Amino acid sequence: MEIGQFPWPIVNEINSLVPSQFWRHVPGELNPADMLSRGSSRLFSDSLWWEGPSWLLEPPSNWPIDRLPLRNLRGRRRKKES
């Protein structure tokens, strides 16, 4: 899986500080930051923007499990677009 838009030095630094078992993927429809990237016109009236996904109020053991395969990110760089 490629993480297309993240700058690799930042991803590598985060990966060195936070073990990958704590990383989780939040699908776009549940990710408030993704609303901003789409230029949503309903941004300021949407509870997702102000409160985040409802499952964040639950203990982490109740969160959806969708882990990213980030084992070998250290030292890896994004491929240059040709």
The first five atom37 places (N, CA, C, CB, O) and aatype in JSON, in Angstrom:
{
  "aatype": [12, 6, 9, 7, 5, 13, 14, 17, 14, 9, 19, 2, 6, 9, 2, 15, 10, 19, 14, 15, 5, 13, 17, 1, 8, 19, 14, 7, 6, 10, 2, 14, 0, 3, 12, 10, 15, 1, 7, 15, 15, 1, 10, 13, 15, 3, 15, 10, 17, 17, 6, 7, 14, 15, 17, 10, 10, 6, 14, 14, 15, 2, 17, 14, 9, 3, 1, 10, 14, 10, 1, 2, 10, 1, 7, 1, 1, 1, 11, 11, 6, 15],
  "atom_mask": [
    [1, 1, 1, 1, 1],
    [1, 1, 1, 1, 1],
    [1, 1, 1, 1, 1],
    [1, 1, 1, 0, 1],
    [1, 1, 1, 1, 1],
    [1, 1, 1, 1, 1],
    [1, 1, 1, 1, 1],
    [1, 1, 1, 1, 1],
    [1, 1, 1, 1, 1],
    [1, 1, 1, 1, 1],
    [1, 1, 1, 1, 1],
    [1, 1, 1, 1, 1],
    [1, 1, 1, 1, 1],
    [1, 1, 1, 1, 1],
    [1, 1, 1, 1, 1],
    [1, 1, 1, 1, 1],
    [1, 1, 1, 1, 1],
    [1, 1, 1, 1, 1],
    [1, 1, 1, 1, 1],
    [1, 1, 1, 1, 1],
    [1, 1, 1, 1, 1],
    [1, 1, 1, 1, 1],
    [1, 1, 1, 1, 1],
    [1, 1, 1, 1, 1],
    [1, 1, 1, 1, 1],
    [1, 1, 1, 1, 1],
    [1, 1, 1, 1, 1],
    [1, 1, 1, 0, 1],
    [1, 1, 1, 1, 1],
    [1, 1, 1, 1, 1],
    [1, 1, 1, 1, 1],
    [1, 1, 1, 1, 1],
    [1, 1, 1, 1, 1],
    [1, 1, 1, 1, 1],
    [1, 1, 1, 1, 1],
    [1, 1, 1, 1, 1],
    [1, 1, 1, 1, 1],
    [1, 1, 1, 1, 1],
    [1, 1, 1, 0, 1],
    [1, 1, 1, 1, 1],
    [1, 1, 1, 1, 1],
    [1, 1, 1, 1, 1],
    [1, 1, 1, 1, 1],
    [1, 1, 1, 1, 1],
    [1, 1, 1, 1, 1],
    [1, 1, 1, 1, 1],
    [1, 1, 1, 1, 1],
    [1, 1, 1, 1, 1],
    [1, 1, 1, 1, 1],
    [1, 1, 1, 1, 1],
    [1, 1, 1, 1, 1],
    [1, 1, 1, 0, 1],
    [1, 1, 1, 1, 1],
    [1, 1, 1, 1, 1],
    [1, 1, 1, 1, 1],
    [1, 1, 1, 1, 1],
    [1, 1, 1, 1, 1],
    [1, 1, 1, 1, 1],
    [1, 1, 1, 1, 1],
    [1, 1, 1, 1, 1],
    [1, 1, 1, 1, 1],
    [1, 1, 1, 1, 1],
    [1, 1, 1, 1, 1],
    [1, 1, 1, 1, 1],
    [1, 1, 1, 1, 1],
    [1, 1, 1, 1, 1],
    [1, 1, 1, 1, 1],
    [1, 1, 1, 1, 1],
    [1, 1, 1, 1, 1],
    [1, 1, 1, 1, 1],
    [1, 1, 1, 1, 1],
    [1, 1, 1, 1, 1],
    [1, 1, 1, 1, 1],
    [1, 1, 1, 1, 1],
    [1, 1, 1, 0, 1],
    [1, 1, 1, 1, 1],
    [1, 1, 1, 1, 1],
    [1, 1, 1, 1, 1],
    [1, 1, 1, 1, 1],
    [1, 1, 1, 1, 1],
    [1, 1, 1, 1, 1],
    [1, 1, 1, 1, 1]
  ],
  "atom_positions": [
    [[0.85, -1.18, 0.0], [0.0, 0.0, 0.0], [0.89, 1.24, 0.0], [-0.96, 0.0, 1.22], [1.8, 1.35, 0.82]],
    [[0.64, 2.14, -0.9], [1.39, 3.39, -0.96], [0.64, 4.47, -0.18], [1.61, 3.84, -2.43], [-0.59, 4.53, -0.21]],
    [[1.37, 5.3, 0.5], [0.79, 6.44, 1.2], [1.17, 7.65, 0.36], [1.3, 6.56, 2.7], [2.13, 8.35, 0.67]],
    [[0.42, 7.87, -0.68], [0.77, 8.81, -1.74], [1.13, 10.22, -1.34], [0.0, 0.0, 0.0], [2.16, 10.71, -1.8]],
    [[0.36, 10.9, -0.52], [0.55, 12.33, -0.32], [1.41, 12.7, 0.88], [-0.76, 12.97, -0.19], [1.8, 13.86, 1.01]],
    [[1.71, 11.76, 1.76], [2.5, 12.11, 2.94], [3.96, 12.28, 2.58], [2.34, 11.03, 4.01], [4.51, 11.49, 1.82]],
    [[4.62, 13.31, 3.12], [6.07, 13.45, 2.91], [6.78, 12.33, 3.68], [6.57, 14.86, 3.39], [6.59, 12.18, 4.88]],
    [[7.59, 11.56, 2.98], [8.24, 10.39, 3.59], [9.07, 10.7, 4.82], [9.11, 9.73, 2.58], [9.04, 9.91, 5.76]],
    [[9.82, 11.81, 4.88], [10.58, 12.04, 6.12], [9.69, 12.13, 7.35], [11.4, 13.33, 6.0], [10.07, 11.65, 8.43]],
    [[8.52, 12.72, 7.22], [7.6, 12.83, 8.35], [7.03, 11.46, 8.7], [6.47, 13.82, 8.05], [6.95, 11.1, 9.87]],
    [[6.63, 10.7, 7.68], [6.1, 9.36, 7.92], [7.14, 8.49, 8.61], [5.65, 8.7, 6.59], [6.83, 7.77, 9.56]],
    [[8.38, 8.56, 8.14], [9.45, 7.76, 8.75], [9.71, 8.17, 10.19], [10.73, 7.9, 7.94], [9.95, 7.32, 11.05]],
    [[9.66, 9.48, 10.47], [9.88, 9.94, 11.84], [8.76, 9.45, 12.75], [9.98, 11.47, 11.88], [9.02, 8.96, 13.85]],
    [[7.52, 9.59, 12.3], [6.39, 9.11, 13.1], [6.49, 7.61, 13.31], [5.04, 9.46, 12.41], [6.26, 7.12, 14.41]],
    [[6.85, 6.88, 12.26], [6.97, 5.43, 12.37], [8.06, 5.03, 13.35], [7.26, 4.82, 11.0], [7.96, 3.98, 14.0]],
    [[9.11, 5.84, 13.47], [10.17, 5.52, 14.43], [9.75, 5.81, 15.87], [11.44, 6.3, 14.08], [10.31, 5.24, 16.81]],
    [[8.78, 6.7, 16.05], [8.32, 7.09, 17.39], [7.1, 6.3, 17.87], [8.01, 8.55, 17.41], [6.94, 6.07, 19.07]],
    [[6.25, 5.9, 16.93], [5.01, 5.22, 17.27], [4.98, 3.86, 16.57], [3.77, 6.07, 16.87], [4.94, 3.82, 15.34]],
    [[4.99, 2.78, 17.31], [4.97, 1.45, 16.68], [3.75, 1.29, 15.76], [4.96, 0.35, 17.75], [2.67, 1.78, 16.06]],
    [[3.95, 0.59, 14.66], [2.9, 0.48, 13.64], [1.64, -0.22, 14.14], [3.44, -0.26, 12.45], [0.58, -0.05, 13.53]],
    [[1.71, -0.99, 15.21], [0.49, -1.63, 15.7], [-0.51, -0.61, 16.22], [0.82, -2.64, 16.79], [-1.68, -0.94, 16.42]],
    [[-0.07, 0.64, 16.44], [-0.98, 1.69, 16.9], [-1.55, 2.52, 15.76], [-0.26, 2.58, 17.87], [-2.41, 3.37, 15.98]],
    [[-1.07, 2.3, 14.54], [-1.57, 3.03, 13.38], [-2.85, 2.37, 12.9], [-0.51, 3.07, 12.24], [-2.94, 1.14, 12.86]],
    [[-3.83, 3.17, 12.55], [-5.07, 2.65, 11.98], [-5.5, 3.54, 10.83], [-6.19, 2.56, 13.05], [-5.21, 4.74, 10.8]],
    [[-6.18, 2.94, 9.9], [-6.71, 3.68, 8.76], [-8.13, 4.11, 9.08], [-6.66, 2.83, 7.46], [-8.94, 3.31, 9.55]],
    [[-8.44, 5.38, 8.82], [-9.8, 5.88, 8.98], [-10.34, 6.16, 7.59], [-9.86, 7.17, 9.9], [-9.81, 7.03, 6.9]],
    [[-11.37, 5.44, 7.15], [-11.91, 5.66, 5.81], [-12.35, 7.12, 5.62], [-13.08, 4.72, 5.55], [-12.77, 7.78, 6.57]],
    [[-12.25, 7.6, 4.41], [-12.57, 9.0, 4.11], [-13.91, 9.47, 4.62], [0.0, 0.0, 0.0], [-14.02, 10.6, 5.1]],
    [[-14.93, 8.63, 4.53], [-16.27, 9.07, 4.97], [-16.37, 9.23, 6.48], [-17.32, 8.08, 4.5], [-17.33, 9.81, 6.97]],
    [[-15.38, 8.72, 7.23], [-15.35, 8.87, 8.69], [-14.24, 9.79, 9.16], [-15.21, 7.51, 9.35], [-14.05, 9.96, 10.37]],
    [[-13.5, 10.38, 8.24], [-12.32, 11.17, 8.57], [-12.6, 12.66, 8.38], [-11.12, 10.73, 7.7], [-12.75, 13.11, 7.24]],
    [[-12.68, 13.43, 9.46], [-12.97, 14.86, 9.33], [-11.95, 15.59, 8.46], [-13.01, 15.49, 10.7], [-12.33, 16.51, 7.73]],
    [[-10.7, 15.21, 8.51], [-9.68, 15.87, 7.69], [-9.95, 15.66, 6.21], [-8.28, 15.35, 8.04], [-9.63, 16.52, 5.39]],
    [[-10.52, 14.53, 5.86], [-10.83, 14.25, 4.46], [-11.94, 15.17, 3.96], [-11.25, 12.79, 4.29], [-11.95, 15.52, 2.78]],
    [[-12.85, 15.57, 4.83], [-13.9, 16.52, 4.43], [-13.27, 17.82, 3.96], [-14.87, 16.79, 5.61], [-13.69, 18.4, 2.95]],
    [[-12.26, 18.27, 4.67], [-11.59, 19.52, 4.32], [-10.89, 19.4, 2.98], [-10.59, 19.91, 5.4], [-10.92, 20.34, 2.18]],
    [[-10.26, 18.28, 2.73], [-9.54, 18.1, 1.46], [-10.48, 18.04, 0.26], [-8.7, 16.82, 1.52], [-10.06, 18.32, -0.86]],
    [[-11.75, 17.7, 0.49], [-12.73, 17.66, -0.6], [-13.43, 19.0, -0.78], [-13.75, 16.58, -0.34], [-14.22, 19.16, -1.71]],
    [[-13.16, 19.95, 0.1], [-13.81, 21.25, -0.01], [-15.31, 21.17, 0.25], [0.0, 0.0, 0.0], [-16.1, 21.8, -0.46]],
    [[-15.69, 20.42, 1.24], [-17.11, 20.19, 1.53], [-17.82, 21.49, 1.89], [-17.26, 19.19, 2.67], [-17.34, 22.25, 2.74]],
    [[-18.96, 21.75, 1.26], [-19.73, 22.96, 1.55], [-20.49, 22.83, 2.87], [-20.71, 23.25, 0.41], [-20.93, 23.83, 3.44]],
    [[-20.66, 21.61, 3.36], [-21.39, 21.4, 4.62], [-20.45, 21.28, 5.82], [-22.25, 20.15, 4.51], [-20.86, 20.84, 6.89]],
    [[-19.22, 21.66, 5.64], [-18.19, 21.47, 6.66], [-18.61, 22.0, 8.03], [-16.92, 22.15, 6.22], [-18.53, 21.28, 9.02]],
    [[-19.04, 23.24, 8.09], [-19.3, 23.87, 9.38], [-20.6, 23.43, 10.03], [-19.31, 25.35, 9.23], [-20.83, 23.71, 11.21]],
    [[-21.46, 22.74, 9.3], [-22.71, 22.25, 9.89], [-22.68, 20.75, 10.15], [-23.88, 22.6, 8.99], [-23.66, 20.18, 10.62]],
    [[-21.58, 20.11, 9.84], [-21.5, 18.65, 9.97], [-20.88, 18.26, 11.3], [-20.67, 18.06, 8.81], [-19.8, 18.73, 11.67]],
    [[-21.57, 17.39, 12.03], [-21.06, 16.96, 13.34], [-19.75, 16.18, 13.23], [-22.11, 16.09, 14.06], [-18.95, 16.18, 14.16]],
    [[-19.53, 15.53, 12.09], [-18.26, 14.81, 11.9], [-17.09, 15.78, 12.01], [-18.24, 14.08, 10.54], [-16.06, 15.45, 12.59]],
    [[-17.24, 16.97, 11.44], [-16.16, 17.97, 11.49], [-15.92, 18.43, 12.93], [-16.51, 19.18, 10.6], [-14.77, 18.57, 13.34]],
    [[-16.97, 18.68, 13.68], [-16.85, 19.24, 15.03], [-16.57, 18.19, 16.1], [-18.1, 19.98, 15.38], [-15.89, 18.48, 17.08]],
    [[-17.08, 17.0, 15.91], [-16.99, 15.99, 16.97], [-16.17, 14.76, 16.6], [-18.35, 15.56, 17.36], [-15.78, 13.99, 17.47]],
    [[-15.91, 14.57, 15.32], [-15.19, 13.38, 14.88], [-16.14, 12.19, 14.81], [0.0, 0.0, 0.0], [-17.32, 12.32, 15.14]],
    [[-15.63, 11.04, 14.4], [-16.48, 9.86, 14.33], [-16.94, 9.45, 15.73], [-15.72, 8.69, 13.66], [-16.19, 9.55, 16.7]],
    [[-18.17, 8.98, 15.82], [-18.75, 8.65, 17.13], [-17.97, 7.56, 17.86], [-20.2, 8.2, 16.96], [-17.94, 7.54, 19.09]],
    [[-17.32, 6.66, 17.11], [-16.59, 5.58, 17.77], [-15.36, 6.06, 18.53], [-16.18, 4.55, 16.75], [-14.81, 5.3, 19.33]],
    [[-14.91, 7.29, 18.29], [-13.77, 7.81, 19.06], [-14.11, 8.02, 20.53], [-13.29, 9.13, 18.45], [-13.21, 8.1, 21.37]],
    [[-15.39, 8.09, 20.84], [-15.81, 8.22, 22.24], [-15.76, 6.89, 22.98], [-17.21, 8.8, 22.31], [-15.85, 6.84, 24.2]],
    [[-15.62, 5.82, 22.23], [-15.56, 4.47, 22.79], [-14.11, 4.12, 23.16], [-16.13, 3.43, 21.79], [-13.18, 4.78, 22.69]],
    [[-13.92, 3.11, 23.98], [-12.55, 2.63, 24.25], [-11.92, 2.12, 22.94], [-12.55, 1.51, 25.34], [-12.64, 1.61, 22.08]],
    [[-10.61, 2.25, 22.79], [-9.95, 1.77, 21.56], [-10.27, 0.33, 21.19], [-8.47, 1.92, 21.7], [-10.23, -0.04, 20.02]],
    [[-10.6, -0.49, 22.19], [-10.94, -1.88, 21.88], [-12.23, -2.0, 21.06], [-11.07, -2.68, 23.17], [-12.47, -3.03, 20.44]],
    [[-13.05, -0.95, 21.06], [-14.29, -0.94, 20.28], [-14.16, -0.24, 18.94], [-15.39, -0.29, 21.08], [-15.11, -0.2, 18.16]],
    [[-12.99, 0.33, 18.64], [-12.8, 1.03, 17.38], [-12.75, 0.04, 16.23], [-11.51, 1.88, 17.41], [-12.36, -1.12, 16.43]],
    [[-13.13, 0.46, 15.04], [-12.99, -0.42, 13.87], [-11.52, -0.78, 13.67], [-13.57, 0.24, 12.6], [-10.64, 0.05, 13.87]],
    [[-11.28, -2.0, 13.27], [-9.9, -2.44, 13.04], [-9.64, -2.44, 11.55], [-9.64, -3.84, 13.65], [-10.19, -3.25, 10.81]],
    [[-8.79, -1.54, 11.13], [-8.35, -1.47, 9.74], [-6.91, -0.97, 9.79], [-9.28, -0.51, 8.85], [-6.64, 0.22, 9.6]],
    [[-6.01, -1.87, 10.06], [-4.61, -1.51, 10.25], [-3.89, -1.36, 8.92], [-3.89, -2.55, 11.11], [-4.22, -2.01, 7.93]],
    [[-2.9, -0.49, 8.92], [-2.08, -0.27, 7.73], [-0.85, -1.16, 7.78], [-1.67, 1.21, 7.61], [-0.26, -1.33, 8.85]],
    [[-0.44, -1.72, 6.67], [0.79, -2.53, 6.64], [2.01, -1.61, 6.55], [0.77, -3.53, 5.45], [2.49, -1.33, 5.45]],
    [[2.51, -1.15, 7.69], [3.59, -0.15, 7.7], [4.9, -0.71, 8.22], [3.18, 1.04, 8.54], [5.73, 0.05, 8.73]],
    [[5.11, -1.99, 8.12], [6.3, -2.61, 8.72], [7.61, -2.08, 8.15], [6.24, -4.08, 8.53], [8.57, -1.9, 8.9]],
    [[7.68, -1.85, 6.87], [8.96, -1.53, 6.23], [9.03, -0.11, 5.71], [9.21, -2.48, 5.11], [9.59, 0.12, 4.64]],
    [[8.5, 0.83, 6.44], [8.52, 2.22, 5.97], [9.85, 2.92, 6.21], [7.42, 2.99, 6.63], [10.22, 3.81, 5.46]],
    [[10.56, 2.53, 7.24], [11.77, 3.24, 7.59], [12.75, 3.27, 6.42], [12.43, 2.61, 8.82], [13.1, 2.22, 5.88]],
    [[13.17, 4.46, 6.05], [14.12, 4.61, 4.96], [13.5, 4.56, 3.59], [0.0, 0.0, 0.0], [14.21, 4.73, 2.59]],
    [[12.23, 4.33, 3.5], [11.56, 4.23, 2.2], [11.17, 5.61, 1.71], [10.32, 3.32, 2.3], [10.85, 6.49, 2.52]],
    [[11.19, 5.81, 0.43], [10.82, 7.1, -0.13], [9.74, 6.92, -1.17], [12.04, 7.8, -0.75], [9.63, 5.87, -1.82]],
    [[8.96, 7.94, -1.31], [7.91, 7.92, -2.31], [8.52, 7.9, -3.7], [6.98, 9.14, -2.16], [9.49, 8.61, -3.97]],
    [[7.96, 7.09, -4.57], [8.47, 7.0, -5.94], [8.22, 8.32, -6.65], [7.81, 5.84, -6.7], [7.16, 8.93, -6.52]],
    [[9.21, 8.76, -7.41], [9.05, 9.98, -8.18], [8.09, 9.73, -9.32], [10.41, 10.48, -8.71], [8.14, 8.7, -10.0]],
    [[7.21, 10.7, -9.53], [6.26, 10.58, -10.63], [6.96, 10.94, -11.93], [5.03, 11.49, -10.4], [7.7, 11.92, -11.99]],
    [[6.73, 10.14, -12.96], [7.4, 10.42, -14.23], [6.51, 11.2, -15.16], [7.82, 9.13, -14.89], [6.92, 11.52, -16.27]]
  ]
}
